[in-house]
Amino acid sequence: MMPRVCLTNDDGFNSQGLQELARAIRSEMEVVIVVPDGQRSATGKGLTLNQPIRIAEREVLSGIRLVVHTGTPADSVIIAKSFCNNIDLIVSGINSGANLGYQSMFTSGTVGAVFEAAFVGVPALAVSQVVRPEEWFAPSGVGRDYTRICEMCMDVIRRVLKRGLPEGVDALNLNFPGRVTEKSRIVVTRPTRVRMANDLERRVDPNGSAYYWIRGYQVESGPGTDAYEVFENGNVSLSPIVIESVGDRELAAVREFMGD
């Protein structure tokens, strides 16, 4: 029996990256797509708890099963477990916009789906790529060539399906530079802590009323981090996601802090 991969994202079905990766996976494995019905970027691991979720099914892309819903990317994992039996791997992406470092990972809807998968015990991989700011929330992409990216994604997917996730790792976070060349290679990195410095920018609308926009400015990341490898070296970053990282040292520090 072929492995069953569930593909999701936070951009919706019209994402070029999702469709290209679906075709690549379909050539070797069974794939089902479970996605929100539109843009859900920056929703993190939010779940739809205060309103109903509408769900529709159809077949697309040469018979691939598509499940579209009105919820969040993290909802996709819950829906997939109910609508699709025996999922071997959840892949979230290919996202238009890098998800490098903890700051982006905790905000990202792409990575939010992977967190949800990890919590329910399903192996998962997030896939993202650096793009220009005007592409961050584009629902369908801008005609990129995803051939090399899909080849490298498939390498990681095959490894997870064959070996399982590495010991102690809850999920994986894969990030591509804006330009992927034959020299680009996958490098194992640690997530940087903060990649963007956020500011509140004041603007004025045509009626003279003030409104505000959160703007991010890139900050430097050190060698060995995901952001450094992608932006400085043009390589592909593969970082572990580890949810339960509190150890005896941290517990002892808090006990000392409380005077125990």
C-alpha positions as CSV (number, residue, x, y, z in Angstrom):
1,M,0.0,0.0,0.0
2,M,1.3,3.5,-0.9
3,P,2.0,5.9,1.9
4,R,-0.7,8.5,2.4
5,V,0.4,12.2,2.6
6,C,-2.0,15.0,3.6
7,L,-1.0,18.3,2.0
8,T,-2.2,21.6,3.5
9,N,-1.2,25.3,3.7
10,D,-2.4,28.7,4.9
11,D,-2.9,30.2,1.4
12,G,-5.7,28.0,0.0
13,F,-5.9,25.7,-2.9
14,N,-4.9,28.2,-5.6
15,S,-1.4,28.4,-4.3
16,Q,1.0,27.4,-7.1
17,G,3.5,26.0,-4.5
18,L,0.9,23.7,-3.1
19,Q,-0.3,22.5,-6.5
20,E,3.3,21.8,-7.7
21,L,4.2,19.9,-4.6
22,A,0.9,17.9,-4.8
23,R,1.8,16.7,-8.3
24,A,5.3,15.7,-7.2
25,I,4.0,13.7,-4.2
26,R,1.2,12.1,-6.4
27,S,3.9,10.6,-8.7
28,E,5.0,8.3,-5.9
29,M,2.4,8.3,-3.1
30,E,-1.2,8.8,-2.4
31,V,-2.0,12.5,-1.6
32,V,-5.1,14.3,-0.2
33,I,-5.3,18.1,0.0
34,V,-7.0,19.6,3.0
35,V,-6.9,23.4,2.9
36,P,-8.7,26.6,4.1
37,D,-10.9,28.2,1.4
38,G,-8.7,31.3,1.3
39,Q,-5.8,33.2,2.8
40,R,-5.1,32.4,6.5
41,S,-1.5,33.7,6.9
42,A,-0.3,34.6,10.4
43,T,-3.0,32.6,12.2
44,G,-0.5,30.4,14.1
45,K,-2.1,27.4,15.7
46,G,-5.5,29.0,16.1
47,L,-8.5,26.7,16.0
48,T,-12.1,27.6,15.0
49,L,-14.0,27.2,18.3
50,N,-16.7,29.8,18.2
51,Q,-18.4,29.2,14.8
52,P,-19.2,26.3,12.6
53,I,-16.8,25.0,9.9
54,R,-18.2,24.5,6.4
55,I,-16.5,21.7,4.5
56,A,-16.7,20.7,0.8
57,E,-15.0,17.9,-1.2
58,R,-14.1,17.4,-4.8
59,E,-11.5,15.8,-7.0
60,V,-8.8,17.9,-8.7
61,L,-5.4,17.6,-10.3
62,S,-5.8,14.2,-12.0
63,G,-8.0,12.6,-9.3
64,I,-6.4,14.1,-6.1
65,R,-9.0,14.4,-3.4
66,L,-9.5,18.0,-2.2
67,V,-11.2,19.0,1.0
68,V,-11.8,22.7,1.4
69,H,-13.0,24.3,4.6
70,T,-13.7,27.7,6.2
71,G,-11.4,27.1,9.2
72,T,-7.7,27.6,9.9
73,P,-4.6,25.7,8.8
74,A,-4.5,24.0,12.2
75,D,-8.2,23.0,11.7
76,S,-7.0,21.2,8.6
77,V,-5.2,18.6,10.7
78,I,-8.3,17.9,12.7
79,I,-10.4,17.7,9.6
80,A,-7.9,15.4,7.8
81,K,-7.9,13.0,10.7
82,S,-11.7,12.8,10.5
83,F,-12.1,12.7,6.7
84,C,-8.9,10.7,5.7
85,N,-7.9,7.5,7.5
86,N,-4.3,6.4,8.1
87,I,-2.4,9.5,7.3
88,D,1.4,8.8,7.3
89,L,2.6,12.4,7.0
90,I,1.3,15.9,6.9
91,V,3.1,18.4,4.7
92,S,2.3,22.1,5.0
93,G,3.3,24.4,2.1
94,I,5.0,25.4,-0.1
95,N,4.4,28.7,1.6
96,S,5.1,32.0,-0.1
97,G,7.3,33.6,2.5
98,A,10.0,32.1,4.8
99,N,9.2,30.8,8.2
100,L,12.6,31.2,9.7
101,G,13.2,31.3,13.5
102,Y,10.9,30.9,16.5
103,Q,9.3,34.4,15.9
104,S,8.0,33.4,12.5
105,M,7.2,29.8,13.4
106,F,4.9,30.8,16.3
107,T,3.0,33.2,14.1
108,S,2.8,31.2,10.9
109,G,-0.3,29.4,9.8
110,T,1.9,27.1,7.8
111,V,3.9,26.0,10.8
112,G,0.7,26.1,13.0
113,A,-0.7,23.1,11.1
114,V,2.6,21.3,11.7
115,F,2.4,22.1,15.5
116,E,-1.2,20.7,15.5
117,A,0.0,17.5,13.7
118,A,2.8,17.1,16.3
119,F,0.3,17.4,19.2
120,V,-1.9,14.6,17.8
121,G,1.1,12.4,17.0
122,V,1.3,12.6,13.2
123,P,4.7,13.2,11.6
124,A,4.8,16.6,9.9
125,L,6.9,18.9,7.7
126,A,6.5,22.6,7.0
127,V,7.9,24.0,3.7
128,S,8.4,27.7,3.0
129,Q,10.3,29.9,0.6
130,V,11.7,33.4,0.7
131,V,9.7,35.7,-1.6
132,R,9.4,39.5,-2.2
133,P,7.1,41.4,0.2
134,E,4.5,41.9,-2.5
135,E,4.2,38.1,-2.8
136,W,3.6,37.3,0.9
137,F,-0.2,37.2,0.7
138,A,-0.6,36.4,-3.0
139,P,-3.1,33.5,-3.2
140,S,-1.7,32.0,-6.4
141,G,2.0,32.8,-6.6
142,V,3.8,34.5,-9.5
143,G,4.8,31.7,-11.9
144,R,7.9,30.3,-10.1
145,D,9.7,27.2,-11.2
146,Y,9.3,24.8,-8.4
147,T,11.1,21.8,-10.0
148,R,14.2,21.9,-7.9
149,I,12.3,22.8,-4.7
150,C,9.9,19.9,-5.2
151,E,12.8,17.5,-5.8
152,M,14.4,18.5,-2.5
153,C,11.1,18.4,-0.7
154,M,10.6,14.8,-2.0
155,D,14.0,13.8,-0.6
156,V,13.0,14.9,2.9
157,I,9.5,13.4,2.5
158,R,10.9,10.0,1.5
159,R,13.3,10.0,4.4
160,V,10.5,10.7,7.0
161,L,8.3,8.0,5.5
162,K,11.1,5.5,5.5
163,R,12.7,6.2,8.8
164,G,10.2,8.3,10.8
165,L,11.2,11.6,12.4
166,P,14.6,11.9,14.0
167,E,14.7,10.8,17.6
168,G,13.4,13.6,20.0
169,V,12.1,15.7,17.1
170,D,8.4,16.5,16.9
171,A,8.3,18.0,13.3
172,L,10.6,19.5,10.7
173,N,10.8,23.0,9.3
174,L,12.2,23.3,5.7
175,N,13.0,26.8,4.3
176,F,14.2,27.7,0.8
177,P,16.0,30.8,-0.4
178,G,14.3,33.0,-3.0
179,R,16.6,31.6,-5.6
180,V,17.4,27.9,-5.5
181,T,20.3,26.8,-7.6
182,E,22.1,23.5,-8.3
183,K,24.6,24.6,-5.7
184,S,21.9,25.0,-3.0
185,R,22.0,22.2,-0.5
186,I,20.0,21.2,2.6
187,V,21.8,22.3,5.8
188,V,20.6,21.2,9.3
189,T,20.3,24.4,11.4
190,R,18.9,25.7,14.6
191,P,16.0,28.2,14.5
192,T,17.1,31.8,15.2
193,R,15.3,33.5,18.0
194,V,14.2,36.8,16.4
195,R,14.4,37.5,12.6
196,M,12.3,40.6,12.4
197,A,12.0,43.8,14.5
198,N,8.4,44.9,14.4
199,D,7.4,48.5,14.5
200,L,4.0,50.4,14.5
201,E,3.8,52.7,11.5
202,R,1.3,55.6,11.6
203,R,-0.5,56.5,8.4
204,V,-3.3,58.8,7.5
205,D,-6.3,57.8,5.3
206,P,-7.9,60.1,2.6
207,N,-10.3,61.4,5.2
208,G,-7.5,62.5,7.5
209,S,-8.0,59.8,10.1
210,A,-5.0,58.0,11.5
211,Y,-4.5,54.2,11.1
212,Y,-1.6,52.0,12.0
213,W,0.3,49.2,10.3
214,I,2.7,46.7,11.8
215,R,5.9,46.7,9.8
216,G,8.8,44.2,10.1
217,Y,12.5,44.9,9.6
218,Q,15.0,42.1,9.2
219,V,17.7,41.8,11.9
220,E,20.9,39.9,11.6
221,S,21.1,36.2,12.6
222,G,24.3,34.4,13.7
223,P,26.1,31.6,11.9
224,G,24.5,28.1,12.3
225,T,20.9,29.5,12.3
226,D,18.3,28.9,9.7
227,A,18.0,32.6,8.7
228,Y,21.8,32.9,8.3
229,E,22.1,29.8,6.1
230,V,19.2,30.8,3.9
231,F,20.0,34.6,3.5
232,E,23.8,34.6,3.7
233,N,24.7,31.2,2.0
234,G,21.7,30.7,-0.3
235,N,21.2,27.2,1.1
236,V,18.1,25.3,2.2
237,S,17.5,25.2,6.0
238,L,16.2,22.1,7.7
239,S,15.4,22.7,11.4
240,P,14.0,20.5,14.1
241,I,10.8,21.5,15.9
242,V,10.9,20.3,19.5
243,I,7.9,21.0,21.6
244,E,8.8,19.6,25.0
245,S,12.2,21.2,25.7
246,V,11.9,22.0,29.4
247,G,14.5,19.9,31.3
248,D,15.7,19.5,34.9
249,R,17.9,22.6,34.6
250,E,15.0,24.9,33.8
251,L,12.8,23.3,36.5
252,A,15.5,23.8,39.1
253,A,16.0,27.4,38.0
254,V,12.3,28.2,38.5
255,R,12.3,26.4,41.9
256,E,15.2,28.6,42.9
257,F,13.4,31.7,41.6
258,M,10.4,30.8,43.9
259,G,12.6,30.1,46.8
260,D,12.1,26.4,47.1
